[in-house]
Amino acid sequence: QVQLVESGGGLVPAGGSLRLSCAASGRTLSWYHIGWFRQAPGKGREFVSAISGSGSRTDYGDSVKGRFTISRDNAKDTVSLKMNSLEPEDTAVYYCAGVHSSYNYPNKKESGYDYWGQGTQVTVSS
């Protein structure tokens, strides 16, 4: 079983940038499709971005398209989410999720992911 660990969250002013990372223990992350979701206080979980196991496909939620970039670094065995032009509305707990690449690429389908990290807090001040 793979354990996913997020890092890179923090407090940043509006317009700033952060890079989140998702790493795996117990397995090679490159074997997994990876998605990022977020949950703001009092709201449901929202799809942010996803990348297929091969890295050939990437997808973004409408609210982050053009500002966020997802990528894989197989040498470091991590998946990164570079977040630019951050807005106060981006404030949330960000979760990394994964499913083995032998399964269909889930994209934004939350139920398609088997493994979830504990989350990392991102706070954007106005």
C-alpha positions as CSV (number, residue, x, y, z in Angstrom):
1,Q,0.0,0.0,0.0
2,V,1.3,3.4,-0.9
3,Q,1.3,6.4,1.6
4,L,1.2,9.8,0.0
5,V,2.7,12.8,1.8
6,E,2.2,16.4,0.7
7,S,4.6,19.3,1.5
8,G,5.2,22.9,0.5
9,G,2.1,24.6,1.9
10,G,2.2,27.8,3.8
11,L,1.2,31.4,4.0
12,V,1.6,33.6,1.0
13,P,0.3,37.1,-0.1
14,A,-2.1,37.4,-2.9
15,G,-0.2,37.3,-6.2
16,G,2.5,35.1,-4.8
17,S,3.5,31.6,-5.7
18,L,3.9,28.2,-3.9
19,R,5.1,24.8,-5.0
20,L,3.4,21.8,-3.5
21,S,5.0,18.3,-3.7
22,C,3.5,14.9,-3.4
23,A,5.8,12.0,-2.4
24,A,5.2,8.4,-1.8
25,S,6.5,5.9,0.7
26,G,6.4,2.3,0.1
27,R,6.0,2.5,-3.7
28,T,7.3,4.3,-6.7
29,L,5.1,7.3,-7.4
30,S,5.6,7.0,-11.2
31,W,3.4,3.9,-11.1
32,Y,0.5,6.0,-10.1
33,H,-2.0,8.5,-11.6
34,I,-1.9,11.5,-9.2
35,G,-4.5,14.1,-8.6
36,W,-4.6,17.2,-6.4
37,F,-7.8,18.3,-4.7
38,R,-8.5,21.0,-2.2
39,Q,-11.1,21.8,0.5
40,A,-11.8,25.2,1.9
41,P,-13.5,25.7,5.2
42,G,-17.2,24.9,5.0
43,K,-17.0,23.7,1.4
44,G,-16.8,20.4,-0.4
45,R,-13.6,18.9,-1.9
46,E,-12.7,20.5,-5.2
47,F,-10.7,19.1,-8.1
48,V,-7.5,21.1,-8.8
49,S,-5.3,19.1,-11.2
50,A,-4.3,15.6,-12.2
51,I,-1.5,13.9,-14.1
52,S,-1.4,10.4,-15.6
53,G,1.2,7.9,-14.6
54,S,3.1,8.4,-17.8
55,G,2.8,12.1,-17.5
56,S,1.4,12.3,-21.0
57,R,-1.9,13.8,-19.8
58,T,-2.6,16.6,-17.5
59,D,-5.9,18.3,-16.5
60,Y,-6.9,21.3,-14.5
61,G,-10.0,22.6,-12.7
62,D,-11.5,25.7,-14.3
63,S,-10.6,27.9,-11.4
64,V,-6.9,27.2,-11.6
65,K,-6.4,26.8,-15.3
66,G,-3.6,29.1,-16.5
67,R,-2.2,29.7,-13.0
68,F,-1.3,26.2,-11.8
69,T,1.0,23.7,-13.4
70,I,1.3,20.0,-12.5
71,S,4.4,18.0,-13.3
72,R,6.2,14.8,-12.5
73,D,9.9,14.5,-11.5
74,N,10.6,10.8,-11.8
75,A,14.2,11.3,-10.7
76,K,12.9,12.6,-7.4
77,D,9.9,10.4,-7.6
78,T,7.6,13.3,-6.8
79,V,4.6,15.2,-8.4
80,S,4.7,18.9,-8.1
81,L,1.9,21.5,-8.3
82,K,3.3,24.9,-9.1
83,M,0.8,27.6,-8.1
84,N,1.2,31.1,-9.4
85,S,-0.9,34.3,-9.1
86,L,-2.5,32.9,-5.9
87,E,-5.7,34.4,-4.8
88,P,-7.4,34.4,-1.4
89,E,-10.0,32.0,-2.9
90,D,-7.2,29.5,-3.3
91,T,-7.0,29.2,0.5
92,A,-7.7,25.5,1.4
93,V,-6.2,22.3,2.5
94,Y,-4.6,20.7,-0.5
95,Y,-4.7,16.9,-0.9
96,C,-2.6,14.6,-3.0
97,A,-4.5,11.5,-4.3
98,G,-3.3,8.4,-6.2
99,V,-4.4,5.3,-8.0
100,H,-2.2,2.7,-9.6
101,S,-1.7,3.3,-13.3
102,S,-3.0,-0.1,-14.2
103,Y,-6.5,1.4,-13.6
104,N,-8.1,4.1,-15.8
105,Y,-6.9,7.6,-15.4
106,P,-9.5,9.1,-13.0
107,N,-8.9,12.8,-13.9
108,K,-11.3,14.8,-11.8
109,K,-13.3,11.8,-10.5
110,E,-12.6,11.8,-6.7
111,S,-13.9,8.3,-6.3
112,G,-11.3,7.0,-8.8
113,Y,-8.4,7.6,-6.4
114,D,-7.6,4.9,-3.8
115,Y,-4.9,6.7,-1.7
116,W,-5.0,10.1,-0.1
117,G,-2.4,12.1,1.8
118,Q,-3.1,14.0,5.0
119,G,-3.2,17.4,3.3
120,T,-1.2,20.6,3.5
121,Q,-2.6,24.0,4.3
122,V,-2.3,26.8,1.8
123,T,-3.3,30.3,3.0
124,V,-3.4,33.3,0.7
125,S,-3.7,36.6,2.4
126,S,-5.4,39.6,0.8
